Amino acid sequence: MFGDRAIGFQVMSLSFGLLFALSVLFTGLFAREEIQTPIVETKLSFKGMAKPLGLRPFRQYLGMFLVLQMSMAIMSGLFFFYVDFFVTKNETALGNPTMVGLISAALMFSMQIVALPIYLKMIEKKGKTFAYRFGAFLWIFTALFILIIPANVNPVIIYLLAAFMGLGISGPGLVPHTMYGDVVDAGQIKFKDRLDGQMSGFTNFINKIAQAVGLALVMFLIGLAGFQEQPLNGPAIVSQPDSALLMIRIIMSLAPLIFMSIGIFISFKYKIDAKKQKEITDAILDLTISREEIISDL
């Protein structure tokens, strides 16, 4: 059982799916918005969906979120190629399946959850953008080790790398979600309307496009480097050329460096801290407070 990769993938997908489903369920059952607004029905239009782009904090939130999602999509898309054809190169060449990739992925995901209390405390003490940058720097630093780790290395090294990488990913993975409510509140001040639906819809729409383009480009690059695609009904591919493996390692190392550096830069421009958020919330609840003055410096 433990040597069957198909069963391993099924167990992993069911485990992750259950965790995600429970998270959404408990959020819906117990989470309540701080500011309640009446339900408004409007017709779907791209112009209305893109309206939040007129708010600078939303554009900054969107940028930090997109670079995170693109980095994660690229890393997850190439991770098992890296493990199977480079880290456990000899075992794969012999046709012997291993659990190294599955255990590494589980460790990476688990560390993202374990690290959440750390980042929540960091947000409380230092602010959201600090937590974003801390995690991003840690992710960049650990990802660069992919370039120097040799083939057929002891799996313990990969387990440690995955754990520390998960610790880094947790920060920028958490922070944009905590910023969303702040951005929606700022939008209510600027547009005199609560555009949470438009903001969420536009974010998801652009996110899917960005991930698709990023993954397509990555697959194109490793294809140019000679990566051999698995035929549908042919024999299993048990090795890849060195050029393809080098391209995979370069992309996995540099993608966090490039994209998360952009996110770090944007985070320094984001001005909604705890103090500013309190001012925004007070202005929404108290119509006598000047709203334009509050968001003029965002």
NUKOLFI-914927 format. One record per residue (C-alpha): x negated, y, z negated; residue number from 1. Coordinates in nm, 2 decimals. Example, Ala and Ser with C-alpha at 12.3 -4.5 7.8 and 13.67 -1.06 7.14 Angstrom:
<recs>
rec xx=-1.23 yy=-0.45 zz=-0.78 filum=1
rec xx=-1.37 yy=-0.11 zz=-0.71 filum=2
</recs>
This chain:
<recs>
rec xx=0.00 yy=0.00 zz=0.00 filum=1
rec xx=-0.27 yy=0.25 zz=-0.10 filum=2
rec xx=-0.45 yy=0.18 zz=0.23 filum=3
rec xx=-0.15 yy=0.26 zz=0.45 filum=4
rec xx=-0.17 yy=0.63 zz=0.57 filum=5
rec xx=0.18 yy=0.63 zz=0.69 filum=6
rec xx=0.32 yy=0.55 zz=0.35 filum=7
rec xx=0.08 yy=0.80 zz=0.20 filum=8
rec xx=0.22 yy=1.08 zz=0.42 filum=9
rec xx=0.57 yy=0.98 zz=0.34 filum=10
rec xx=0.51 yy=0.99 zz=-0.03 filum=11
rec xx=0.34 yy=1.33 zz=0.00 filum=12
rec xx=0.62 yy=1.48 zz=0.21 filum=13
rec xx=0.88 yy=1.35 zz=-0.03 filum=14
rec xx=0.69 yy=1.47 zz=-0.33 filum=15
rec xx=0.64 yy=1.82 zz=-0.19 filum=16
rec xx=0.99 yy=1.84 zz=-0.06 filum=17
rec xx=1.13 yy=1.75 zz=-0.40 filum=18
rec xx=0.92 yy=2.02 zz=-0.57 filum=19
rec xx=1.02 yy=2.28 zz=-0.31 filum=20
rec xx=1.39 yy=2.18 zz=-0.34 filum=21
rec xx=1.39 yy=2.20 zz=-0.72 filum=22
rec xx=1.21 yy=2.54 zz=-0.71 filum=23
rec xx=1.48 yy=2.68 zz=-0.48 filum=24
rec xx=1.76 yy=2.52 zz=-0.67 filum=25
rec xx=1.65 yy=2.66 zz=-1.01 filum=26
rec xx=1.58 yy=3.00 zz=-0.87 filum=27
rec xx=1.93 yy=3.02 zz=-0.73 filum=28
rec xx=2.09 yy=2.89 zz=-1.05 filum=29
rec xx=1.91 yy=3.11 zz=-1.30 filum=30
rec xx=1.74 yy=3.41 zz=-1.13 filum=31
rec xx=1.94 yy=3.73 zz=-1.12 filum=32
rec xx=1.86 yy=4.06 zz=-0.94 filum=33
rec xx=1.78 yy=4.35 zz=-1.16 filum=34
rec xx=1.99 yy=4.58 zz=-0.94 filum=35
rec xx=2.32 yy=4.46 zz=-0.82 filum=36
rec xx=2.46 yy=4.60 zz=-0.50 filum=37
rec xx=2.79 yy=4.54 zz=-0.31 filum=38
rec xx=2.79 yy=4.29 zz=-0.02 filum=39
rec xx=2.77 yy=4.47 zz=0.32 filum=40
rec xx=2.85 yy=4.30 zz=0.65 filum=41
rec xx=2.67 yy=4.42 zz=0.97 filum=42
rec xx=2.62 yy=4.30 zz=1.32 filum=43
rec xx=2.29 yy=4.14 zz=1.41 filum=44
rec xx=2.05 yy=4.36 zz=1.61 filum=45
rec xx=1.68 yy=4.37 zz=1.66 filum=46
rec xx=1.67 yy=4.74 zz=1.59 filum=47
rec xx=1.84 yy=4.69 zz=1.26 filum=48
rec xx=1.61 yy=4.40 zz=1.17 filum=49
rec xx=1.30 yy=4.62 zz=1.25 filum=50
rec xx=1.43 yy=4.92 zz=1.05 filum=51
rec xx=1.22 yy=4.83 zz=0.74 filum=52
rec xx=0.90 yy=4.90 zz=0.94 filum=53
rec xx=0.97 yy=5.26 zz=0.88 filum=54
rec xx=0.87 yy=5.20 zz=0.51 filum=55
rec xx=0.49 yy=5.20 zz=0.46 filum=56
rec xx=0.49 yy=4.97 zz=0.15 filum=57
rec xx=0.69 yy=4.71 zz=0.36 filum=58
rec xx=0.43 yy=4.73 zz=0.64 filum=59
rec xx=0.16 yy=4.67 zz=0.38 filum=60
rec xx=0.35 yy=4.39 zz=0.22 filum=61
rec xx=0.41 yy=4.23 zz=0.56 filum=62
rec xx=0.04 yy=4.26 zz=0.65 filum=63
rec xx=-0.08 yy=4.09 zz=0.33 filum=64
rec xx=0.18 yy=3.82 zz=0.37 filum=65
rec xx=0.11 yy=3.75 zz=0.74 filum=66
rec xx=-0.27 yy=3.71 zz=0.70 filum=67
rec xx=-0.21 yy=3.47 zz=0.41 filum=68
rec xx=0.04 yy=3.26 zz=0.61 filum=69
rec xx=-0.19 yy=3.25 zz=0.92 filum=70
rec xx=-0.48 yy=3.14 zz=0.71 filum=71
rec xx=-0.28 yy=2.87 zz=0.53 filum=72
rec xx=-0.14 yy=2.75 zz=0.86 filum=73
rec xx=-0.48 yy=2.72 zz=1.02 filum=74
rec xx=-0.63 yy=2.55 zz=0.72 filum=75
rec xx=-0.35 yy=2.30 zz=0.68 filum=76
rec xx=-0.35 yy=2.23 zz=1.06 filum=77
rec xx=-0.72 yy=2.14 zz=1.07 filum=78
rec xx=-0.77 yy=2.00 zz=0.72 filum=79
rec xx=-0.71 yy=1.64 zz=0.79 filum=80
rec xx=-0.91 yy=1.66 zz=1.12 filum=81
rec xx=-1.20 yy=1.79 zz=0.91 filum=82
rec xx=-1.17 yy=1.51 zz=0.65 filum=83
rec xx=-1.10 yy=1.22 zz=0.88 filum=84
rec xx=-1.36 yy=1.30 zz=1.15 filum=85
rec xx=-1.63 yy=1.47 zz=0.95 filum=86
rec xx=-1.61 yy=1.41 zz=0.57 filum=87
rec xx=-1.53 yy=1.04 zz=0.61 filum=88
rec xx=-1.68 yy=1.01 zz=0.95 filum=89
rec xx=-1.83 yy=0.66 zz=0.91 filum=90
rec xx=-1.51 yy=0.51 zz=0.76 filum=91
rec xx=-1.30 yy=0.66 zz=1.04 filum=92
rec xx=-1.53 yy=0.53 zz=1.31 filum=93
rec xx=-1.50 yy=0.18 zz=1.16 filum=94
rec xx=-1.12 yy=0.21 zz=1.16 filum=95
rec xx=-1.10 yy=0.21 zz=0.78 filum=96
rec xx=-0.83 yy=0.45 zz=0.65 filum=97
rec xx=-0.91 yy=0.64 zz=0.33 filum=98
rec xx=-0.72 yy=0.84 zz=0.08 filum=99
rec xx=-0.97 yy=1.13 zz=0.07 filum=100
rec xx=-0.76 yy=1.36 zz=0.28 filum=101
rec xx=-0.44 yy=1.29 zz=0.08 filum=102
rec xx=-0.60 yy=1.32 zz=-0.26 filum=103
rec xx=-0.77 yy=1.65 zz=-0.15 filum=104
rec xx=-0.45 yy=1.80 zz=-0.02 filum=105
rec xx=-0.27 yy=1.69 zz=-0.34 filum=106
rec xx=-0.54 yy=1.85 zz=-0.55 filum=107
rec xx=-0.53 yy=2.17 zz=-0.35 filum=108
rec xx=-0.15 yy=2.20 zz=-0.39 filum=109
rec xx=-0.16 yy=2.10 zz=-0.76 filum=110
rec xx=-0.42 yy=2.37 zz=-0.84 filum=111
rec xx=-0.20 yy=2.63 zz=-0.68 filum=112
rec xx=0.07 yy=2.54 zz=-0.93 filum=113
rec xx=-0.16 yy=2.51 zz=-1.22 filum=114
rec xx=-0.32 yy=2.85 zz=-1.15 filum=115
rec xx=0.02 yy=3.04 zz=-1.15 filum=116
rec xx=0.01 yy=3.12 zz=-1.52 filum=117
rec xx=-0.34 yy=3.25 zz=-1.48 filum=118
rec xx=-0.24 yy=3.49 zz=-1.20 filum=119
rec xx=0.08 yy=3.59 zz=-1.38 filum=120
rec xx=-0.13 yy=3.70 zz=-1.68 filum=121
rec xx=-0.38 yy=3.87 zz=-1.44 filum=122
rec xx=-0.09 yy=4.06 zz=-1.28 filum=123
rec xx=0.03 yy=4.17 zz=-1.63 filum=124
rec xx=-0.32 yy=4.29 zz=-1.73 filum=125
rec xx=-0.47 yy=4.41 zz=-1.40 filum=126
rec xx=-0.19 yy=4.45 zz=-1.15 filum=127
rec xx=-0.06 yy=4.26 zz=-0.84 filum=128
rec xx=-0.32 yy=4.38 zz=-0.59 filum=129
rec xx=-0.60 yy=4.29 zz=-0.82 filum=130
rec xx=-0.47 yy=3.93 zz=-0.85 filum=131
rec xx=-0.43 yy=3.92 zz=-0.47 filum=132
rec xx=-0.79 yy=4.03 zz=-0.42 filum=133
rec xx=-0.93 yy=3.80 zz=-0.68 filum=134
rec xx=-0.77 yy=3.49 zz=-0.53 filum=135
rec xx=-0.86 yy=3.60 zz=-0.18 filum=136
rec xx=-1.23 yy=3.65 zz=-0.27 filum=137
rec xx=-1.23 yy=3.30 zz=-0.43 filum=138
rec xx=-1.07 yy=3.15 zz=-0.13 filum=139
rec xx=-1.32 yy=3.31 zz=0.11 filum=140
rec xx=-1.62 yy=3.20 zz=-0.10 filum=141
rec xx=-1.51 yy=2.84 zz=-0.13 filum=142
rec xx=-1.42 yy=2.81 zz=0.24 filum=143
rec xx=-1.77 yy=2.91 zz=0.34 filum=144
rec xx=-1.90 yy=2.60 zz=0.18 filum=145
rec xx=-1.73 yy=2.40 zz=0.46 filum=146
rec xx=-2.02 yy=2.51 zz=0.69 filum=147
rec xx=-2.29 yy=2.36 zz=0.47 filum=148
rec xx=-2.13 yy=2.04 zz=0.34 filum=149
rec xx=-2.28 yy=1.75 zz=0.53 filum=150
rec xx=-2.09 yy=1.47 zz=0.69 filum=151
rec xx=-2.00 yy=1.16 zz=0.49 filum=152
rec xx=-2.05 yy=1.35 zz=0.17 filum=153
rec xx=-1.94 yy=1.21 zz=-0.16 filum=154
rec xx=-1.56 yy=1.26 zz=-0.18 filum=155
rec xx=-1.60 yy=1.41 zz=-0.52 filum=156
rec xx=-1.75 yy=1.72 zz=-0.35 filum=157
rec xx=-1.44 yy=1.75 zz=-0.13 filum=158
rec xx=-1.21 yy=1.71 zz=-0.43 filum=159
rec xx=-1.39 yy=1.99 zz=-0.61 filum=160
rec xx=-1.38 yy=2.21 zz=-0.30 filum=161
rec xx=-1.01 yy=2.15 zz=-0.25 filum=162
rec xx=-0.94 yy=2.22 zz=-0.62 filum=163
rec xx=-1.12 yy=2.56 zz=-0.62 filum=164
rec xx=-0.98 yy=2.65 zz=-0.28 filum=165
rec xx=-0.63 yy=2.58 zz=-0.42 filum=166
rec xx=-0.72 yy=2.80 zz=-0.72 filum=167
rec xx=-0.80 yy=3.08 zz=-0.48 filum=168
rec xx=-0.50 yy=3.04 zz=-0.25 filum=169
rec xx=-0.26 yy=3.06 zz=-0.55 filum=170
rec xx=-0.33 yy=3.43 zz=-0.60 filum=171
rec xx=-0.25 yy=3.57 zz=-0.25 filum=172
rec xx=0.01 yy=3.30 zz=-0.22 filum=173
rec xx=0.20 yy=3.43 zz=-0.53 filum=174
rec xx=0.15 yy=3.80 zz=-0.51 filum=175
rec xx=0.34 yy=3.89 zz=-0.19 filum=176
rec xx=0.65 yy=3.72 zz=-0.33 filum=177
rec xx=0.62 yy=3.93 zz=-0.65 filum=178
rec xx=0.59 yy=4.24 zz=-0.43 filum=179
rec xx=0.91 yy=4.18 zz=-0.23 filum=180
rec xx=1.15 yy=4.31 zz=-0.49 filum=181
rec xx=0.94 yy=4.62 zz=-0.54 filum=182
rec xx=0.94 yy=4.69 zz=-0.16 filum=183
rec xx=1.31 yy=4.64 zz=-0.14 filum=184
rec xx=1.37 yy=4.89 zz=-0.42 filum=185
rec xx=1.14 yy=5.14 zz=-0.24 filum=186
rec xx=1.34 yy=5.08 zz=0.08 filum=187
rec xx=1.66 yy=5.16 zz=-0.11 filum=188
rec xx=1.51 yy=5.50 zz=-0.20 filum=189
rec xx=1.40 yy=5.58 zz=0.15 filum=190
rec xx=1.69 yy=5.45 zz=0.35 filum=191
rec xx=1.96 yy=5.50 zz=0.09 filum=192
rec xx=2.06 yy=5.14 zz=0.16 filum=193
rec xx=1.93 yy=4.81 zz=0.03 filum=194
rec xx=1.77 yy=4.63 zz=0.32 filum=195
rec xx=1.67 yy=4.31 zz=0.16 filum=196
rec xx=1.84 yy=4.10 zz=0.43 filum=197
rec xx=1.66 yy=4.29 zz=0.71 filum=198
rec xx=1.33 yy=4.28 zz=0.53 filum=199
rec xx=1.35 yy=3.91 zz=0.47 filum=200
rec xx=1.47 yy=3.83 zz=0.82 filum=201
rec xx=1.21 yy=4.04 zz=0.99 filum=202
rec xx=0.94 yy=3.90 zz=0.77 filum=203
rec xx=1.04 yy=3.54 zz=0.85 filum=204
rec xx=1.07 yy=3.62 zz=1.22 filum=205
rec xx=0.73 yy=3.78 zz=1.26 filum=206
rec xx=0.57 yy=3.51 zz=1.03 filum=207
rec xx=0.69 yy=3.22 zz=1.26 filum=208
rec xx=0.55 yy=3.40 zz=1.56 filum=209
rec xx=0.22 yy=3.48 zz=1.40 filum=210
rec xx=0.17 yy=3.12 zz=1.28 filum=211
rec xx=0.27 yy=2.98 zz=1.62 filum=212
rec xx=0.02 yy=3.21 zz=1.80 filum=213
rec xx=-0.25 yy=3.14 zz=1.54 filum=214
rec xx=-0.22 yy=2.76 zz=1.56 filum=215
rec xx=-0.19 yy=2.76 zz=1.94 filum=216
rec xx=-0.52 yy=2.97 zz=1.96 filum=217
rec xx=-0.69 yy=2.73 zz=1.72 filum=218
rec xx=-0.59 yy=2.42 zz=1.90 filum=219
rec xx=-0.69 yy=2.58 zz=2.23 filum=220
rec xx=-1.04 yy=2.66 zz=2.08 filum=221
rec xx=-1.10 yy=2.31 zz=1.95 filum=222
rec xx=-0.97 yy=2.17 zz=2.28 filum=223
rec xx=-1.24 yy=2.38 zz=2.46 filum=224
rec xx=-1.49 yy=2.24 zz=2.22 filum=225
rec xx=-1.40 yy=1.89 zz=2.34 filum=226
rec xx=-1.15 yy=1.77 zz=2.08 filum=227
rec xx=-0.99 yy=1.44 zz=2.20 filum=228
rec xx=-0.62 yy=1.43 zz=2.16 filum=229
rec xx=-0.45 yy=1.12 zz=2.03 filum=230
rec xx=-0.26 yy=0.95 zz=2.32 filum=231
rec xx=0.10 yy=0.85 zz=2.25 filum=232
rec xx=0.06 yy=0.48 zz=2.34 filum=233
rec xx=-0.32 yy=0.44 zz=2.35 filum=234
rec xx=-0.58 yy=0.32 zz=2.11 filum=235
rec xx=-0.64 yy=0.53 zz=1.80 filum=236
rec xx=-0.91 yy=0.80 zz=1.82 filum=237
rec xx=-1.18 yy=0.71 zz=1.57 filum=238
rec xx=-1.44 yy=0.98 zz=1.64 filum=239
rec xx=-1.47 yy=1.33 zz=1.78 filum=240
rec xx=-1.77 yy=1.50 zz=1.96 filum=241
rec xx=-2.00 yy=1.71 zz=1.75 filum=242
rec xx=-1.90 yy=2.02 zz=1.93 filum=243
rec xx=-1.54 yy=1.98 zz=1.83 filum=244
rec xx=-1.63 yy=1.91 zz=1.47 filum=245
rec xx=-1.85 yy=2.22 zz=1.46 filum=246
rec xx=-1.57 yy=2.43 zz=1.60 filum=247
rec xx=-1.33 yy=2.29 zz=1.34 filum=248
rec xx=-1.57 yy=2.37 zz=1.05 filum=249
rec xx=-1.64 yy=2.72 zz=1.19 filum=250
rec xx=-1.27 yy=2.80 zz=1.22 filum=251
rec xx=-1.19 yy=2.66 zz=0.87 filum=252
rec xx=-1.47 yy=2.87 zz=0.72 filum=253
rec xx=-1.41 yy=3.20 zz=0.91 filum=254
rec xx=-1.03 yy=3.21 zz=0.92 filum=255
rec xx=-1.00 yy=3.30 zz=0.55 filum=256
rec xx=-1.29 yy=3.54 zz=0.58 filum=257
rec xx=-1.14 yy=3.73 zz=0.87 filum=258
rec xx=-0.77 yy=3.72 zz=0.78 filum=259
rec xx=-0.80 yy=3.76 zz=0.40 filum=260
rec xx=-1.05 yy=4.04 zz=0.44 filum=261
rec xx=-0.78 yy=4.23 zz=0.63 filum=262
rec xx=-0.54 yy=4.15 zz=0.34 filum=263
rec xx=-0.79 yy=4.27 zz=0.08 filum=264
rec xx=-0.83 yy=4.60 zz=0.28 filum=265
rec xx=-0.45 yy=4.65 zz=0.30 filum=266
rec xx=-0.42 yy=4.58 zz=-0.08 filum=267
rec xx=-0.62 yy=4.88 zz=-0.16 filum=268
rec xx=-0.36 yy=5.09 zz=0.03 filum=269
rec xx=-0.06 yy=4.95 zz=-0.15 filum=270
rec xx=0.05 yy=5.20 zz=-0.42 filum=271
rec xx=0.35 yy=5.04 zz=-0.59 filum=272
rec xx=0.21 yy=4.95 zz=-0.93 filum=273
rec xx=0.41 yy=4.88 zz=-1.25 filum=274
rec xx=0.44 yy=5.25 zz=-1.33 filum=275
rec xx=0.56 yy=5.35 zz=-0.98 filum=276
rec xx=0.80 yy=5.06 zz=-0.98 filum=277
rec xx=0.96 yy=5.18 zz=-1.30 filum=278
rec xx=1.00 yy=5.53 zz=-1.15 filum=279
rec xx=1.16 yy=5.37 zz=-0.84 filum=280
rec xx=1.40 yy=5.16 zz=-1.06 filum=281
rec xx=1.49 yy=5.46 zz=-1.27 filum=282
rec xx=1.56 yy=5.67 zz=-0.96 filum=283
rec xx=1.80 yy=5.40 zz=-0.82 filum=284
rec xx=1.99 yy=5.38 zz=-1.15 filum=285
rec xx=1.99 yy=5.76 zz=-1.21 filum=286
rec xx=2.11 yy=5.97 zz=-0.92 filum=287
rec xx=1.98 yy=6.29 zz=-1.09 filum=288
rec xx=1.61 yy=6.19 zz=-1.03 filum=289
rec xx=1.45 yy=6.32 zz=-0.71 filum=290
rec xx=1.40 yy=6.01 zz=-0.49 filum=291
rec xx=1.20 yy=6.18 zz=-0.21 filum=292
rec xx=0.94 yy=6.29 zz=-0.45 filum=293
rec xx=0.89 yy=5.94 zz=-0.59 filum=294
rec xx=0.82 yy=5.77 zz=-0.26 filum=295
rec xx=0.63 yy=6.07 zz=-0.10 filum=296
rec xx=0.29 yy=5.93 zz=-0.20 filum=297
rec xx=0.35 yy=5.56 zz=-0.11 filum=298
</recs>
